[in-house]
Amino acid sequence: MSARTCVTFQELLMLKAEARGFSLLPRQPMNSLLAGRYASRLRGRGLSFEELRHYHQGDDIRTIDWKATARYRSTHVRVYTEERERPLLLLVDQRQPMFFGSQRCMKSVAAAELAAMGAWKALHASDRVGGIVFNEEELVEIRPHRSQARMLQLFHAIERMNHRLTTVDAVKGSIGLNDALRGALRVAQHDHLVVLISDLDGADATTQKLATQLAAHNDLLVVVVYDPLGISLSGGEEMLAYDRGRAWSIPDTKQFEESFREEFQLQLDKWRGIFRNLKIPLLPISTSASVAQQLRALLGSSAK
């Protein structure tokens, strides 16, 4: 079965029905990847100060305001309420390396589907939704807004860039992953949920620095889209690989297969370790299976 090469605006609309059975909230189902003992938890919506009042039996002692207690000579606690919204900012990678897929769909298509389901889920929770869609030549910034019209604007940008990948024109731009992260820093200054959907092609030390800055005042979730063939690649006679206008021959040797697999695993382990140290959750999404089913398996099986 050949991989689906592009996604349509209508398909992104229809994914509203699939935006169920997973949660982007801090309280995760027990079987969620984000609920494990060693997994990073999302902090959730921000808190706003409501009042300072006397301590009552049963109050959490961690809410005691010791300065006010000393000043008034009686125990006082600070009361906070959860903010009603947490804006969602989706960073959707549609660069040339994402135009690869060996089974169900291209990585670019899986990224588009995931972005659409996340947007529908957030809008259903009355959160603002926005995004940054980027390829090598263009970066489209749509600031979060509690509006279906603004979300559909995001879908149109995703569709347009996704279809751009099917053209034969050579990509000559220099926009990369770090440019999208810098854009996210401009938009998400605090208390956003930022979801990076990419294969992390071109990630470097600057990527780590920018991710650290983003995660300091926001929740950052990294979704790594991969293709099974991208993990294990066998060569063959006169077999060529093309990337950014360059071509390489792929030798049919056991040594090449092992080296390719080891290099992929090294890169994956490297970034998994970096994000773990930064307390940034990393979710793997494969092109070979339904994105909706993978989301439900990774982020729990909430009925909502």
Contacts in CASP RR format, 6 or more apart in sequence:
PFRMAT RR
TARGET T0000
AUTHOR 0000-0000-0000
METHOD contacts of the structure
MODEL  1
MSARTCVTFQELLMLKAEARGFSLLPRQPMNSLLAGRYASRLRGRGLSFE
ELRHYHQGDDIRTIDWKATARYRSTHVRVYTEERERPLLLLVDQRQPMFF
GSQRCMKSVAAAELAAMGAWKALHASDRVGGIVFNEEELVEIRPHRSQAR
MLQLFHAIERMNHRLTTVDAVKGSIGLNDALRGALRVAQHDHLVVLISDL
DGADATTQKLATQLAAHNDLLVVVVYDPLGISLSGGEEMLAYDRGRAWSI
PDTKQFEESFREEFQLQLDKWRGIFRNLKIPLLPISTSASVAQQLRALLG
SSAK
1 103 0 8 1.000
1 104 0 8 1.000
3 101 0 8 1.000
3 102 0 8 1.000
3 103 0 8 1.000
3 104 0 8 1.000
3 105 0 8 1.000
3 106 0 8 1.000
3 109 0 8 1.000
3 287 0 8 1.000
4 104 0 8 1.000
4 105 0 8 1.000
4 106 0 8 1.000
4 109 0 8 1.000
5 99 0 8 1.000
5 105 0 8 1.000
5 106 0 8 1.000
5 109 0 8 1.000
5 165 0 8 1.000
5 166 0 8 1.000
6 106 0 8 1.000
6 108 0 8 1.000
6 109 0 8 1.000
6 162 0 8 1.000
6 163 0 8 1.000
6 165 0 8 1.000
6 166 0 8 1.000
7 108 0 8 1.000
7 109 0 8 1.000
7 112 0 8 1.000
7 113 0 8 1.000
7 158 0 8 1.000
7 159 0 8 1.000
7 162 0 8 1.000
8 159 0 8 1.000
9 155 0 8 1.000
9 156 0 8 1.000
9 159 0 8 1.000
11 113 0 8 1.000
12 112 0 8 1.000
12 113 0 8 1.000
12 116 0 8 1.000
12 155 0 8 1.000
12 158 0 8 1.000
12 159 0 8 1.000
13 152 0 8 1.000
13 155 0 8 1.000
15 113 0 8 1.000
15 116 0 8 1.000
15 117 0 8 1.000
15 120 0 8 1.000
15 292 0 8 1.000
16 120 0 8 1.000
18 117 0 8 1.000
18 292 0 8 1.000
19 116 0 8 1.000
19 117 0 8 1.000
19 118 0 8 1.000
19 120 0 8 1.000
19 121 0 8 1.000
19 124 0 8 1.000
20 121 0 8 1.000
20 302 0 8 1.000
20 303 0 8 1.000
20 304 0 8 1.000
21 295 0 8 1.000
21 296 0 8 1.000
21 299 0 8 1.000
21 300 0 8 1.000
21 301 0 8 1.000
21 302 0 8 1.000
21 303 0 8 1.000
21 304 0 8 1.000
22 121 0 8 1.000
22 295 0 8 1.000
22 296 0 8 1.000
22 298 0 8 1.000
22 299 0 8 1.000
22 300 0 8 1.000
22 301 0 8 1.000
22 302 0 8 1.000
23 29 0 8 1.000
23 32 0 8 1.000
23 299 0 8 1.000
23 300 0 8 1.000
23 302 0 8 1.000
23 304 0 8 1.000
24 42 0 8 1.000
24 88 0 8 1.000
24 118 0 8 1.000
24 121 0 8 1.000
24 122 0 8 1.000
24 125 0 8 1.000
24 193 0 8 1.000
24 221 0 8 1.000
24 299 0 8 1.000
25 42 0 8 1.000
25 44 0 8 1.000
25 125 0 8 1.000
26 41 0 8 1.000
26 42 0 8 1.000
26 43 0 8 1.000
26 44 0 8 1.000
26 45 0 8 1.000
28 34 0 8 1.000
28 35 0 8 1.000
28 41 0 8 1.000
28 42 0 8 1.000
28 299 0 8 1.000
28 300 0 8 1.000
29 35 0 8 1.000
29 299 0 8 1.000
29 300 0 8 1.000
29 301 0 8 1.000
29 302 0 8 1.000
31 300 0 8 1.000
31 301 0 8 1.000
32 298 0 8 1.000
32 299 0 8 1.000
32 300 0 8 1.000
33 39 0 8 1.000
33 281 0 8 1.000
33 283 0 8 1.000
33 298 0 8 1.000
33 299 0 8 1.000
33 300 0 8 1.000
34 40 0 8 1.000
34 41 0 8 1.000
34 42 0 8 1.000
34 281 0 8 1.000
34 299 0 8 1.000
35 41 0 8 1.000
35 300 0 8 1.000
39 281 0 8 1.000
40 276 0 8 1.000
40 279 0 8 1.000
40 280 0 8 1.000
40 281 0 8 1.000
42 193 0 8 1.000
42 219 0 8 1.000
42 221 0 8 1.000
42 281 0 8 1.000
43 219 0 8 1.000
44 86 0 8 1.000
44 193 0 8 1.000
44 219 0 8 1.000
45 82 0 8 1.000
45 83 0 8 1.000
45 84 0 8 1.000
45 85 0 8 1.000
45 86 0 8 1.000
45 191 0 8 1.000
46 82 0 8 1.000
46 83 0 8 1.000
46 86 0 8 1.000
46 191 0 8 1.000
47 80 0 8 1.000
47 81 0 8 1.000
47 82 0 8 1.000
47 83 0 8 1.000
48 80 0 8 1.000
48 81 0 8 1.000
48 83 0 8 1.000
49 78 0 8 1.000
49 79 0 8 1.000
49 80 0 8 1.000
50 79 0 8 1.000
50 80 0 8 1.000
50 81 0 8 1.000
51 78 0 8 1.000
51 79 0 8 1.000
52 65 0 8 1.000
52 68 0 8 1.000
52 76 0 8 1.000
52 77 0 8 1.000
52 78 0 8 1.000
52 79 0 8 1.000
53 76 0 8 1.000
53 77 0 8 1.000
53 79 0 8 1.000
54 74 0 8 1.000
54 75 0 8 1.000
54 76 0 8 1.000
54 77 0 8 1.000
55 64 0 8 1.000
55 74 0 8 1.000
55 75 0 8 1.000
55 76 0 8 1.000
55 77 0 8 1.000
56 77 0 8 1.000
59 77 0 8 1.000
60 77 0 8 1.000
63 77 0 8 1.000
63 78 0 8 1.000
63 79 0 8 1.000
63 80 0 8 1.000
64 75 0 8 1.000
64 76 0 8 1.000
64 77 0 8 1.000
65 76 0 8 1.000
65 77 0 8 1.000
65 78 0 8 1.000
68 76 0 8 1.000
68 78 0 8 1.000
69 75 0 8 1.000
69 76 0 8 1.000
83 191 0 8 1.000
84 126 0 8 1.000
85 126 0 8 1.000
85 127 0 8 1.000
85 128 0 8 1.000
85 146 0 8 1.000
86 127 0 8 1.000
86 191 0 8 1.000
86 192 0 8 1.000
86 193 0 8 1.000
86 219 0 8 1.000
87 127 0 8 1.000
87 128 0 8 1.000
87 129 0 8 1.000
87 130 0 8 1.000
87 144 0 8 1.000
87 188 0 8 1.000
87 191 0 8 1.000
87 192 0 8 1.000
87 193 0 8 1.000
88 118 0 8 1.000
88 119 0 8 1.000
88 122 0 8 1.000
88 127 0 8 1.000
88 128 0 8 1.000
88 129 0 8 1.000
88 130 0 8 1.000
88 144 0 8 1.000
88 192 0 8 1.000
88 193 0 8 1.000
88 195 0 8 1.000
89 130 0 8 1.000
89 131 0 8 1.000
89 132 0 8 1.000
89 144 0 8 1.000
89 184 0 8 1.000
89 187 0 8 1.000
89 188 0 8 1.000
89 192 0 8 1.000
89 193 0 8 1.000
89 194 0 8 1.000
89 195 0 8 1.000
90 115 0 8 1.000
90 118 0 8 1.000
90 119 0 8 1.000
90 129 0 8 1.000
90 130 0 8 1.000
90 131 0 8 1.000
90 132 0 8 1.000
90 154 0 8 1.000
90 195 0 8 1.000
90 197 0 8 1.000
91 131 0 8 1.000
91 132 0 8 1.000
91 134 0 8 1.000
91 180 0 8 1.000
91 181 0 8 1.000
91 184 0 8 1.000
91 194 0 8 1.000
91 195 0 8 1.000
91 196 0 8 1.000
91 197 0 8 1.000
91 198 0 8 1.000
92 111 0 8 1.000
92 112 0 8 1.000
92 115 0 8 1.000
92 131 0 8 1.000
92 132 0 8 1.000
92 133 0 8 1.000
92 134 0 8 1.000
92 158 0 8 1.000
92 197 0 8 1.000
93 108 0 8 1.000
93 111 0 8 1.000
93 134 0 8 1.000
93 177 0 8 1.000
93 180 0 8 1.000
93 196 0 8 1.000
93 197 0 8 1.000
93 198 0 8 1.000
93 199 0 8 1.000
93 201 0 8 1.000
93 225 0 8 1.000
94 108 0 8 1.000
94 111 0 8 1.000
94 112 0 8 1.000
94 133 0 8 1.000
94 134 0 8 1.000
94 135 0 8 1.000
94 158 0 8 1.000
94 161 0 8 1.000
94 162 0 8 1.000
94 164 0 8 1.000
94 165 0 8 1.000
95 134 0 8 1.000
95 135 0 8 1.000
95 136 0 8 1.000
95 171 0 8 1.000
95 175 0 8 1.000
95 176 0 8 1.000
95 201 0 8 1.000
96 135 0 8 1.000
96 136 0 8 1.000
96 165 0 8 1.000
96 171 0 8 1.000
96 243 0 8 1.000
96 244 0 8 1.000
97 107 0 8 1.000
97 199 0 8 1.000
97 201 0 8 1.000
97 243 0 8 1.000
98 106 0 8 1.000
98 107 0 8 1.000
98 108 0 8 1.000
98 111 0 8 1.000
98 165 0 8 1.000
98 198 0 8 1.000
98 199 0 8 1.000
98 201 0 8 1.000
98 225 0 8 1.000
99 106 0 8 1.000
99 107 0 8 1.000
99 108 0 8 1.000
99 165 0 8 1.000
99 166 0 8 1.000
100 106 0 8 1.000
100 107 0 8 1.000
100 227 0 8 1.000
100 229 0 8 1.000
100 230 0 8 1.000
101 107 0 8 1.000
101 227 0 8 1.000
101 229 0 8 1.000
101 287 0 8 1.000
102 227 0 8 1.000
102 228 0 8 1.000
102 229 0 8 1.000
102 230 0 8 1.000
102 287 0 8 1.000
102 288 0 8 1.000
103 227 0 8 1.000
103 228 0 8 1.000
103 229 0 8 1.000
103 287 0 8 1.000
103 288 0 8 1.000
104 110 0 8 1.000
104 287 0 8 1.000
104 288 0 8 1.000
104 289 0 8 1.000
104 290 0 8 1.000
105 113 0 8 1.000
105 287 0 8 1.000
106 165 0 8 1.000
106 287 0 8 1.000
107 199 0 8 1.000
107 225 0 8 1.000
107 226 0 8 1.000
107 227 0 8 1.000
107 287 0 8 1.000
108 162 0 8 1.000
108 165 0 8 1.000
109 162 0 8 1.000
109 287 0 8 1.000
110 225 0 8 1.000
110 285 0 8 1.000
110 286 0 8 1.000
110 287 0 8 1.000
110 291 0 8 1.000
111 197 0 8 1.000
111 198 0 8 1.000
111 223 0 8 1.000
111 225 0 8 1.000
112 158 0 8 1.000
112 159 0 8 1.000
112 162 0 8 1.000
113 291 0 8 1.000
113 292 0 8 1.000
114 197 0 8 1.000
114 223 0 8 1.000
114 225 0 8 1.000
114 285 0 8 1.000
114 291 0 8 1.000
114 295 0 8 1.000
115 131 0 8 1.000
115 154 0 8 1.000
115 158 0 8 1.000
115 195 0 8 1.000
115 197 0 8 1.000
116 155 0 8 1.000
116 158 0 8 1.000
117 291 0 8 1.000
117 292 0 8 1.000
117 295 0 8 1.000
118 195 0 8 1.000
119 129 0 8 1.000
119 130 0 8 1.000
119 151 0 8 1.000
119 154 0 8 1.000
119 155 0 8 1.000
120 151 0 8 1.000
122 128 0 8 1.000
122 129 0 8 1.000
122 193 0 8 1.000
123 129 0 8 1.000
123 146 0 8 1.000
123 148 0 8 1.000
123 151 0 8 1.000
126 146 0 8 1.000
127 146 0 8 1.000
128 144 0 8 1.000
128 145 0 8 1.000
128 146 0 8 1.000
129 144 0 8 1.000
129 145 0 8 1.000
129 146 0 8 1.000
129 150 0 8 1.000
129 151 0 8 1.000
129 154 0 8 1.000
130 142 0 8 1.000
130 143 0 8 1.000
130 144 0 8 1.000
130 145 0 8 1.000
130 150 0 8 1.000
130 151 0 8 1.000
130 154 0 8 1.000
131 141 0 8 1.000
131 142 0 8 1.000
131 143 0 8 1.000
131 144 0 8 1.000
131 154 0 8 1.000
131 187 0 8 1.000
132 139 0 8 1.000
132 140 0 8 1.000
132 141 0 8 1.000
132 142 0 8 1.000
132 180 0 8 1.000
132 183 0 8 1.000
132 184 0 8 1.000
132 187 0 8 1.000
133 139 0 8 1.000
133 140 0 8 1.000
133 142 0 8 1.000
133 154 0 8 1.000
133 157 0 8 1.000
133 158 0 8 1.000
133 161 0 8 1.000
134 140 0 8 1.000
134 161 0 8 1.000
134 175 0 8 1.000
134 176 0 8 1.000
134 179 0 8 1.000
134 180 0 8 1.000
135 161 0 8 1.000
135 164 0 8 1.000
135 165 0 8 1.000
135 171 0 8 1.000
135 175 0 8 1.000
136 171 0 8 1.000
136 172 0 8 1.000
136 173 0 8 1.000
136 174 0 8 1.000
136 175 0 8 1.000
136 176 0 8 1.000
137 171 0 8 1.000
137 172 0 8 1.000
137 173 0 8 1.000
137 175 0 8 1.000
138 161 0 8 1.000
138 175 0 8 1.000
139 175 0 8 1.000
139 179 0 8 1.000
139 180 0 8 1.000
139 183 0 8 1.000
140 157 0 8 1.000
140 161 0 8 1.000
141 183 0 8 1.000
141 187 0 8 1.000
142 150 0 8 1.000
142 153 0 8 1.000
142 154 0 8 1.000
142 157 0 8 1.000
143 187 0 8 1.000
144 150 0 8 1.000
144 187 0 8 1.000
144 192 0 8 1.000
170 245 0 8 1.000
171 244 0 8 1.000
176 202 0 8 1.000
177 198 0 8 1.000
177 200 0 8 1.000
177 201 0 8 1.000
177 202 0 8 1.000
177 203 0 8 1.000
177 207 0 8 1.000
178 204 0 8 1.000
178 206 0 8 1.000
178 207 0 8 1.000
178 210 0 8 1.000
180 196 0 8 1.000
181 196 0 8 1.000
181 207 0 8 1.000
181 210 0 8 1.000
181 211 0 8 1.000
181 214 0 8 1.000
182 210 0 8 1.000
184 194 0 8 1.000
184 196 0 8 1.000
184 214 0 8 1.000
185 210 0 8 1.000
185 213 0 8 1.000
185 214 0 8 1.000
188 194 0 8 1.000
188 214 0 8 1.000
188 217 0 8 1.000
188 218 0 8 1.000
189 217 0 8 1.000
190 217 0 8 1.000
190 218 0 8 1.000
191 217 0 8 1.000
191 218 0 8 1.000
192 218 0 8 1.000
192 219 0 8 1.000
193 218 0 8 1.000
193 219 0 8 1.000
193 221 0 8 1.000
194 214 0 8 1.000
194 218 0 8 1.000
194 219 0 8 1.000
194 220 0 8 1.000
194 221 0 8 1.000
195 220 0 8 1.000
195 221 0 8 1.000
195 222 0 8 1.000
195 223 0 8 1.000
196 211 0 8 1.000
196 220 0 8 1.000
196 221 0 8 1.000
196 222 0 8 1.000
196 223 0 8 1.000
197 223 0 8 1.000
197 225 0 8 1.000
198 222 0 8 1.000
198 223 0 8 1.000
198 224 0 8 1.000
198 225 0 8 1.000
199 224 0 8 1.000
199 225 0 8 1.000
199 226 0 8 1.000
200 207 0 8 1.000
200 222 0 8 1.000
200 224 0 8 1.000
200 267 0 8 1.000
200 271 0 8 1.000
203 271 0 8 1.000
208 274 0 8 1.000
208 278 0 8 1.000
211 220 0 8 1.000
211 222 0 8 1.000
211 275 0 8 1.000
211 278 0 8 1.000
211 280 0 8 1.000
212 278 0 8 1.000
214 220 0 8 1.000
215 278 0 8 1.000
215 279 0 8 1.000
215 280 0 8 1.000
220 280 0 8 1.000
221 280 0 8 1.000
221 281 0 8 1.000
221 283 0 8 1.000
222 275 0 8 1.000
222 280 0 8 1.000
222 281 0 8 1.000
222 282 0 8 1.000
222 283 0 8 1.000
223 282 0 8 1.000
223 283 0 8 1.000
223 284 0 8 1.000
223 285 0 8 1.000
224 268 0 8 1.000
224 271 0 8 1.000
224 282 0 8 1.000
224 283 0 8 1.000
224 284 0 8 1.000
224 285 0 8 1.000
225 285 0 8 1.000
225 286 0 8 1.000
225 287 0 8 1.000
226 284 0 8 1.000
226 285 0 8 1.000
226 286 0 8 1.000
226 287 0 8 1.000
227 286 0 8 1.000
227 287 0 8 1.000
227 288 0 8 1.000
228 286 0 8 1.000
228 287 0 8 1.000
228 288 0 8 1.000
230 264 0 8 1.000
231 261 0 8 1.000
231 264 0 8 1.000
232 257 0 8 1.000
232 260 0 8 1.000
232 261 0 8 1.000
233 250 0 8 1.000
233 257 0 8 1.000
233 260 0 8 1.000
234 252 0 8 1.000
234 257 0 8 1.000
235 250 0 8 1.000
235 251 0 8 1.000
235 252 0 8 1.000
235 253 0 8 1.000
235 256 0 8 1.000
235 257 0 8 1.000
236 250 0 8 1.000
236 251 0 8 1.000
236 252 0 8 1.000
237 252 0 8 1.000
238 249 0 8 1.000
239 249 0 8 1.000
239 250 0 8 1.000
239 252 0 8 1.000
240 247 0 8 1.000
240 248 0 8 1.000
240 249 0 8 1.000
240 250 0 8 1.000
241 247 0 8 1.000
241 248 0 8 1.000
241 250 0 8 1.000
250 256 0 8 1.000
271 282 0 8 1.000
272 282 0 8 1.000
275 281 0 8 1.000
275 282 0 8 1.000
276 282 0 8 1.000
283 298 0 8 1.000
283 299 0 8 1.000
285 291 0 8 1.000
285 294 0 8 1.000
285 295 0 8 1.000
286 294 0 8 1.000
END
